[in-house]
Amino acid sequence: MLYRVEGIVIRSTDYGEGNKIVTLLTESHGKQGLVVRGARKPKSRYGALAQLFTYGEYSFYKSGSLGTLNSGEIIEPFRELREGLEGPAYAAYAAELTDRAVGEEDAGAYLFRQLKACLTGLAEGKDPAVLLRVYEMKIAGASGYLPALDECAGCGRTEGDFRFSPAVGGALCPTCRHRDPGALELDEAVWKLLRLFVGLDLARLGNIALKESSKRQLQLALRRWMDTHLGLNLKSRQFLDQLERHGELLGRPPESGVRENRGFDNPDPVG
């Protein structure tokens, strides 16, 4: 049967002599694996369609779990995300996280649109320290592991000096704090951002200027959350860690992005 979908390449691996197998995140058919024959040959018609981050229209025949590409057309190549070090590193993290964390049954049209918006934002030079945190929250939601942020995950209390506990399930009030002595103390602005990220459509994300302390708190909170609930060992994140350490040695803050943002926690992050 012939299918036609719009998809983004989130994984691309060599297969046989001159071929590739790609995994697409699609708008209408979840995650879909395709064999792209001859993709590695110099004069391949479809080599570009098999490149990581490519957004295109794919027509394929499918009889088993894998499809075979019949034809295709590139909609957005995202060439910017394959140049230099930082762009590919951030985009590779978003792609690998999508591939590893989201099951076939959880990959739907909404997540497809969020990944497309994330890659578009990275290509436009928006701050990856913000884009990736919002996208991590989308992954948490798609995987069924959103943190409790508006009430205590231990007792349900809706007010209090909350701390953030991945082990207990999110916000932790003073009464329940004994359940996780290592829970993170976050600034009020960071709590507001975490709550905002849950419902924020990445396509509407404007340019946000955050204090470096807020970026670090957001990164720590969401990394601990992902490690606790998803437990993924991602090669792309290891590379990002190396980039960040190198940036610190050069005097740059972690995940500062291509353009350095300075100033305040923007109260209006929607563009």
Kinemage of the C-alpha trace (Angstrom):
@kinemage 1
@onewidth
@group {chain A} dominant
@subgroup {mainchain}
@vectorlist {calphas} color= white
{ca met a 1} P 0.000 0.000 0.000
{ca leu a 2} L 1.264 3.498 -0.866
{ca tyr a 3} L 1.361 6.117 1.889
{ca arg a 4} L 2.181 9.824 1.727
{ca val a 5} L 3.202 11.706 4.859
{ca glu a 6} L 4.980 14.832 6.018
{ca gly a 7} L 7.835 13.892 8.304
{ca ile a 8} L 11.038 14.976 10.026
{ca val a 9} L 14.065 12.677 10.049
{ca ile a 10} L 14.951 11.969 13.684
{ca arg a 11} L 17.346 9.077 13.007
{ca ser a 12} L 19.379 8.033 9.977
{ca thr a 13} L 21.589 4.923 9.849
{ca asp a 14} L 23.531 3.170 7.108
{ca tyr a 15} L 21.974 -0.015 5.758
{ca gly a 16} L 23.589 -2.446 3.378
{ca glu a 17} L 25.594 -1.162 0.462
{ca gly a 18} L 24.613 2.414 -0.306
{ca asn a 19} L 21.257 2.485 1.528
{ca lys a 20} L 19.940 4.163 4.638
{ca ile a 21} L 17.170 3.466 7.108
{ca val a 22} L 15.544 6.606 8.470
{ca thr a 23} L 13.041 7.120 11.257
{ca leu a 24} L 10.507 9.849 10.609
{ca leu a 25} L 8.356 11.656 13.111
{ca thr a 26} L 5.235 12.255 11.060
{ca glu a 27} L 2.157 14.371 11.516
{ca ser a 28} L -0.308 11.623 10.622
{ca his a 29} L 1.395 8.222 11.138
{ca gly a 30} L 3.460 8.602 14.304
{ca lys a 31} L 7.006 7.304 14.031
{ca gln a 32} L 7.730 5.538 10.744
{ca gly a 33} L 10.834 3.683 9.587
{ca leu a 34} L 11.774 3.855 5.902
{ca val a 35} L 14.417 2.244 3.741
{ca val a 36} L 15.890 4.827 1.360
{ca arg a 37} L 17.648 2.845 -1.326
{ca gly a 38} L 20.819 4.341 -2.777
{ca ala a 39} L 20.770 7.258 -0.326
{ca arg a 40} L 24.523 7.020 0.296
{ca lys a 41} L 25.497 7.079 -3.373
{ca pro a 42} L 26.981 10.384 -4.635
{ca lys a 43} L 24.307 10.966 -7.283
{ca ser a 44} L 21.343 9.713 -5.262
{ca arg a 45} L 18.034 11.448 -5.964
{ca tyr a 46} L 16.919 10.919 -2.385
{ca gly a 47} L 20.113 11.303 -0.379
{ca ala a 48} L 19.019 14.670 1.023
{ca leu a 49} L 15.706 13.173 2.157
{ca ala a 50} L 17.639 10.766 4.377
{ca gln a 51} L 19.644 13.464 6.171
{ca leu a 52} L 19.011 14.095 9.845
{ca phe a 53} L 16.583 16.982 10.603
{ca thr a 54} L 15.199 17.107 7.037
{ca tyr a 55} L 11.504 18.019 6.909
{ca gly a 56} L 9.852 16.700 3.793
{ca glu a 57} L 7.018 14.890 2.099
{ca tyr a 58} L 7.616 11.160 1.799
{ca ser a 59} L 5.732 8.636 -0.336
{ca phe a 60} L 6.443 5.023 0.542
{ca tyr a 61} L 5.218 1.483 0.136
{ca lys a 62} L 4.675 -0.514 3.292
{ca ser a 63} L 3.894 -4.166 3.815
{ca gly a 64} L 5.643 -4.835 7.167
{ca ser a 65} L 7.097 -2.707 9.918
{ca leu a 66} L 9.417 -0.835 7.533
{ca gly a 67} L 8.389 1.128 4.490
{ca thr a 68} L 10.383 1.683 1.312
{ca leu a 69} L 10.670 5.186 -0.070
{ca asn a 70} L 9.023 5.594 -3.465
{ca ser a 71} L 9.431 9.363 -3.918
{ca gly a 72} L 9.760 12.487 -1.876
{ca glu a 73} L 10.206 16.227 -1.776
{ca ile a 74} L 12.090 18.395 0.714
{ca ile a 75} L 9.983 21.056 2.423
{ca glu a 76} L 12.688 22.461 4.721
{ca pro a 77} L 16.253 21.067 4.737
{ca phe a 78} L 17.338 22.874 7.941
{ca arg a 79} L 20.842 23.234 6.537
{ca glu a 80} L 21.730 25.646 9.345
{ca leu a 81} L 21.409 22.759 11.791
{ca arg a 82} L 24.111 20.755 10.052
{ca glu a 83} L 26.738 23.523 10.157
{ca gly a 84} L 29.276 24.242 12.881
{ca leu a 85} L 29.109 22.559 16.300
{ca glu a 86} L 26.354 24.107 18.393
{ca gly a 87} L 23.451 23.948 15.913
{ca pro a 88} L 23.931 20.252 15.091
{ca ala a 89} L 24.487 19.427 18.763
{ca tyr a 90} L 21.256 21.018 19.979
{ca ala a 91} L 19.197 19.664 17.073
{ca ala a 92} L 20.679 16.182 17.491
{ca tyr a 93} L 19.653 16.218 21.138
{ca ala a 94} L 16.057 17.121 20.263
{ca ala a 95} L 15.963 14.425 17.562
{ca glu a 96} L 17.523 11.666 19.679
{ca leu a 97} L 15.331 12.526 22.662
{ca thr a 98} L 12.261 12.213 20.426
{ca asp a 99} L 13.453 8.926 18.977
{ca arg a 100} L 14.341 7.312 22.307
{ca ala a 101} L 11.745 8.719 24.700
{ca val a 102} L 8.542 8.592 22.692
{ca gly a 103} L 6.809 5.331 21.827
{ca glu a 104} L 4.978 4.632 18.591
{ca glu a 105} L 1.624 5.119 20.256
{ca asp a 106} L 2.604 8.465 21.814
{ca ala a 107} L 3.969 10.176 18.687
{ca gly a 108} L 1.153 12.326 17.327
{ca ala a 109} L 0.498 15.480 15.352
{ca tyr a 110} L 1.042 17.780 18.332
{ca leu a 111} L 4.536 16.466 19.075
{ca phe a 112} L 5.387 16.659 15.366
{ca arg a 113} L 4.465 20.353 15.353
{ca gln a 114} L 6.476 20.962 18.522
{ca leu a 115} L 9.598 19.321 17.085
{ca lys a 116} L 9.227 21.305 13.861
{ca ala a 117} L 8.915 24.518 15.882
{ca cys a 118} L 11.927 23.554 17.990
{ca leu a 119} L 14.122 22.974 14.922
{ca thr a 120} L 12.823 26.168 13.308
{ca gly a 121} L 13.665 28.140 16.438
{ca leu a 122} L 17.168 26.690 16.570
{ca ala a 123} L 17.699 27.520 12.888
{ca glu a 124} L 16.524 31.101 13.549
{ca gly a 125} L 19.015 31.532 16.374
{ca lys a 126} L 16.616 31.504 19.321
{ca asp a 127} L 18.160 30.612 22.650
{ca pro a 128} L 18.577 26.802 22.848
{ca ala a 129} L 18.625 26.998 26.650
{ca val a 130} L 14.953 28.002 26.436
{ca leu a 131} L 13.878 26.018 23.354
{ca leu a 132} L 15.227 22.727 24.652
{ca arg a 133} L 13.672 23.150 28.089
{ca val a 134} L 10.241 23.751 26.567
{ca tyr a 135} L 10.716 20.800 24.236
{ca glu a 136} L 11.819 18.565 27.117
{ca met a 137} L 8.526 19.407 28.806
{ca lys a 138} L 6.691 18.367 25.622
{ca ile a 139} L 8.583 15.066 25.632
{ca ala a 140} L 7.701 14.548 29.291
{ca gly a 141} L 4.048 15.096 28.443
{ca ala a 142} L 4.095 12.791 25.412
{ca ser a 143} L 5.742 10.085 27.522
{ca gly a 144} L 3.149 10.425 30.289
{ca tyr a 145} L 5.529 11.891 32.884
{ca leu a 146} L 4.515 15.519 33.394
{ca pro a 147} L 5.503 16.808 36.846
{ca ala a 148} L 2.942 18.094 39.326
{ca leu a 149} L 3.625 21.831 39.482
{ca asp a 150} L 0.461 23.425 40.894
{ca glu a 151} L 0.047 21.228 43.943
{ca cys a 152} L 2.185 19.100 46.212
{ca ala a 153} L 2.870 15.713 44.661
{ca gly a 154} L 2.830 14.212 48.145
{ca cys a 155} L -0.358 15.553 49.742
{ca gly a 156} L -2.079 17.734 47.139
{ca arg a 157} L -1.634 21.012 48.978
{ca thr a 158} L -1.947 23.938 46.541
{ca glu a 159} L -0.018 26.563 48.518
{ca gly a 160} L 3.343 26.634 50.158
{ca asp a 161} L 7.044 27.124 49.690
{ca phe a 162} L 7.437 24.314 47.170
{ca arg a 163} L 10.604 22.519 46.226
{ca phe a 164} L 11.051 20.404 43.103
{ca ser a 165} L 11.308 16.651 43.614
{ca pro a 166} L 11.619 14.338 40.602
{ca ala a 167} L 11.611 11.367 42.975
{ca val a 168} L 8.212 12.228 44.504
{ca gly a 169} L 6.617 13.611 41.349
{ca gly a 170} L 7.112 17.376 41.187
{ca ala a 171} L 6.247 20.114 43.680
{ca leu a 172} L 6.875 19.230 47.314
{ca cys a 173} L 5.427 21.281 50.189
{ca pro a 174} L 7.228 21.878 53.531
{ca thr a 175} L 5.133 19.214 55.269
{ca cys a 176} L 6.186 16.557 52.753
{ca arg a 177} L 9.760 17.750 52.337
{ca his a 178} L 11.092 14.899 54.473
{ca arg a 179} L 10.175 12.539 51.613
{ca asp a 180} L 13.010 13.970 49.530
{ca pro a 181} L 15.684 15.945 51.418
{ca gly a 182} L 17.484 16.486 48.096
{ca ala a 183} L 14.562 18.292 46.440
{ca leu a 184} L 15.615 21.380 44.489
{ca glu a 185} L 14.930 24.889 45.716
{ca leu a 186} L 13.883 26.959 42.682
{ca asp a 187} L 13.326 30.688 42.248
{ca glu a 188} L 9.702 31.764 41.902
{ca ala a 189} L 10.408 32.925 38.338
{ca val a 190} L 11.588 29.403 37.472
{ca trp a 191} L 8.422 27.879 38.897
{ca lys a 192} L 6.379 30.233 36.723
{ca leu a 193} L 8.365 29.241 33.648
{ca leu a 194} L 7.982 25.523 34.332
{ca arg a 195} L 4.206 25.950 34.624
{ca leu a 196} L 4.161 28.038 31.461
{ca phe a 197} L 6.176 25.472 29.495
{ca val a 198} L 3.552 22.768 30.061
{ca gly a 199} L 0.941 24.466 27.894
{ca leu a 200} L 3.119 26.670 25.688
{ca asp a 201} L 3.054 26.000 21.950
{ca leu a 202} L 6.668 26.235 20.764
{ca ala a 203} L 5.486 27.783 17.512
{ca arg a 204} L 4.385 30.825 19.539
{ca leu a 205} L 7.597 31.158 21.524
{ca gly a 206} L 9.157 34.583 21.189
{ca asn a 207} L 12.673 35.645 22.116
{ca ile a 208} L 13.031 35.261 25.871
{ca ala a 209} L 15.924 36.800 27.783
{ca leu a 210} L 16.548 34.849 30.981
{ca lys a 211} L 19.078 35.334 33.719
{ca glu a 212} L 21.815 32.717 33.606
{ca ser a 213} L 20.816 31.544 37.084
{ca ser a 214} L 17.292 30.816 35.810
{ca lys a 215} L 18.660 28.899 32.817
{ca arg a 216} L 20.817 26.776 35.096
{ca gln a 217} L 17.923 26.033 37.445
{ca leu a 218} L 15.632 25.086 34.558
{ca gln a 219} L 18.249 22.822 33.053
{ca leu a 220} L 18.999 21.113 36.373
{ca ala a 221} L 15.323 20.606 37.220
{ca leu a 222} L 14.385 19.128 33.846
{ca arg a 223} L 17.518 17.016 33.520
{ca arg a 224} L 16.884 15.444 36.904
{ca trp a 225} L 13.276 14.901 35.920
{ca met a 226} L 14.213 13.212 32.629
{ca asp a 227} L 16.908 11.102 34.289
{ca thr a 228} L 14.521 9.942 37.013
{ca his a 229} L 11.545 9.096 34.805
{ca leu a 230} L 13.044 8.235 31.413
{ca gly a 231} L 16.534 7.065 32.340
{ca leu a 232} L 18.007 7.560 28.874
{ca asn a 233} L 21.702 7.516 28.080
{ca leu a 234} L 21.842 9.877 25.111
{ca lys a 235} L 25.035 10.310 23.107
{ca ser a 236} L 23.864 13.753 22.002
{ca arg a 237} L 23.516 14.922 25.599
{ca gln a 238} L 27.002 13.697 26.430
{ca phe a 239} L 28.310 15.780 23.522
{ca leu a 240} L 26.333 18.806 24.717
{ca asp a 241} L 27.879 18.383 28.157
{ca gln a 242} L 31.323 18.447 26.573
{ca leu a 243} L 30.421 21.602 24.637
{ca glu a 244} L 29.173 23.260 27.801
{ca arg a 245} L 32.320 22.395 29.742
{ca his a 246} L 34.400 23.775 26.885
{ca gly a 247} L 32.264 26.926 26.866
{ca glu a 248} L 32.806 27.399 30.595
{ca leu a 249} L 36.556 27.114 30.093
{ca leu a 250} L 36.266 29.874 27.485
{ca gly a 251} L 34.249 32.024 29.887
{ca arg a 252} L 30.842 31.416 28.300
{ca pro a 253} L 27.835 30.370 30.395
{ca pro a 254} L 26.343 26.880 29.813
{ca glu a 255} L 23.972 26.652 26.851
{ca ser a 256} L 24.375 30.342 26.132
{ca gly a 257} L 23.453 29.761 22.502
{ca val a 258} L 24.746 31.458 19.386
{ca arg a 259} L 23.514 34.809 20.633
{ca glu a 260} L 24.059 35.678 24.263
{ca asn a 261} L 20.914 36.744 26.124
{ca arg a 262} L 21.318 39.045 29.070
{ca gly a 263} L 18.873 40.711 31.388
{ca phe a 264} L 15.661 39.729 33.046
{ca asp a 265} L 13.124 36.936 33.128
{ca asn a 266} L 10.845 38.055 30.321
{ca pro a 267} L 7.196 38.194 31.442
{ca asp a 268} L 5.891 37.808 27.892
{ca pro a 269} L 7.591 34.868 26.145
{ca val a 270} L 4.951 34.453 23.479
{ca gly a 271} L 5.726 36.094 20.148
